[in-house]
Amino acid sequence: MNLKHYIFDLDGTLIDTEHAILKTWQDTLKEYGYEHTLEEIRVVLGVTTDIGLKKLNANVDENYICKWQVNYEKYCSDADFFDGAKEMLEFLKENNCSLGAVSSRSK
């Protein structure tokens, strides 16, 4: 099998964004009066915002996502490639493979 086209998910696959995402949730929920440990917030990983809010029993307004995005800017620079991910992408590119990335993030 000669595969030449690869599409990867970014968050949690190529890039370790876990801490940035958890801290962003924690800070944003704090703006609404909710205090959660990072461990309690782990339930949001891998699910949509709506599902995450339900799992945390959090009632927020229509500005939540906008506030979340502003807060994410504080932590997104902490995210980095998982060990070996960048080298793998470079190897594939050097071997004339086309690469794509997808994310559920809006920015």
Secondary structure as UniProt FT lines:
FT   STRAND          5..9
FT   TURN            12..14
FT   STRAND          15..16
FT   HELIX           18..30
FT   TURN            31..33
FT   HELIX           38..41
FT   HELIX           42..44
FT   TURN            45..46
FT   HELIX           49..55
FT   TURN            56..57
FT   TURN            62..63
FT   HELIX           64..75
FT   HELIX           76..78
FT   STRAND          80..81
FT   TURN            83..84
FT   HELIX           85..94
FT   TURN            95..96
FT   STRAND          98..102
//
